[in-house]
């Protein structure tokens, strides 16, 4: 069983006709609609982090306001209190040249 081809007296199999029809259909069909679902907004974890950050800032502001009421100046209020250690440990550094000699 042979189908009609593109030229006169040209015959092709039904499978070849099917493949040709399918290719033409794919070339001529309109694009399919694609949908994307997008959630916009803050997650619960982000909202919780934002709330905690606001609470920490409120505590810091309250501490600074209390310091101003007590007569402290800005330098004293914003000072970073880091305890310095008086313990100094001496360390002997090894030169790179000494490492090469050891090998």
C-alpha positions in Angstrom: 0.0 0.0 0.0 1.6 3.2 -1.2 0.5 6.8 -0.6 1.0 9.6 -3.0 4.3 11.5 -2.8 5.1 15.2 -3.6 5.9 14.5 -7.3 3.8 12.9 -9.9 4.2 9.1 -10.0 6.0 9.2 -6.7 4.7 7.0 -4.0 5.6 6.7 -0.3 4.6 4.5 2.5 1.8 5.4 4.9 4.4 5.8 7.7 6.3 8.4 5.7 3.0 10.2 5.0 2.3 10.2 8.7 5.7 11.6 9.6 5.4 14.3 6.9 1.9 15.3 8.2 3.1 15.3 11.8 6.0 17.6 10.9 3.8 20.0 9.0 1.3 20.1 11.9 4.1 20.9 14.4 5.3 23.7 12.2 1.9 25.2 11.8 0.3 24.8 15.2 0.1 27.8 17.5 2.2 27.8 20.7 0.6 26.2 23.8 -0.3 28.3 26.8 2.2 27.9 29.6 1.3 28.9 33.1 3.6 29.7 36.0 2.5 29.9 39.6 4.5 32.4 41.5 4.1 33.1 45.2 5.2 36.6 46.0 5.7 37.7 49.6 7.6 37.0 52.8 7.8 33.6 54.3 6.9 32.9 57.9 10.6 32.5 58.8 11.4 35.9 57.3 8.6 37.6 59.1 9.8 36.0 62.4 13.4 37.2 61.8 12.1 40.7 61.0 10.1 40.7 64.2 13.1 39.6 66.3 15.3 42.3 64.6 12.7 45.0 65.5 12.6 43.8 69.1 16.4 43.9 69.3 16.5 47.4 67.8 13.8 48.5 70.3 15.8 47.2 73.2 18.9 49.0 71.9 17.1 52.3 71.5 15.6 51.9 75.1 19.2 51.4 76.5 20.5 54.4 74.6 17.6 56.6 75.7 18.2 55.5 79.3 21.9 56.4 78.9 21.0 59.9 77.6 18.6 60.4 80.5 21.5 59.5 82.9 23.6 62.2 81.3 26.0 60.0 79.3 27.3 61.4 76.0 27.1 59.7 72.6 30.6 58.4 72.7 30.0 56.6 76.0 26.6 55.2 74.9 27.9 53.8 71.6 31.2 52.5 73.0 31.8 48.9 72.2 32.7 47.2 75.5 35.3 44.6 74.8 37.3 43.3 77.7 41.0 43.4 76.9 43.1 40.5 78.1 46.4 41.4 79.7 47.7 37.9 79.1 50.2 38.0 76.3 51.5 34.8 74.9 54.9 34.9 73.1 55.0 32.8 70.0 58.1 32.0 68.0 57.5 32.2 64.3 59.2 29.8 62.0 60.6 31.1 58.7 59.7 29.5 55.4 63.4 28.9 54.8 63.6 26.8 57.9 60.7 24.6 56.6 62.6 23.9 53.4 65.7 22.9 55.3 63.8 20.4 57.4 62.6 18.5 54.3 
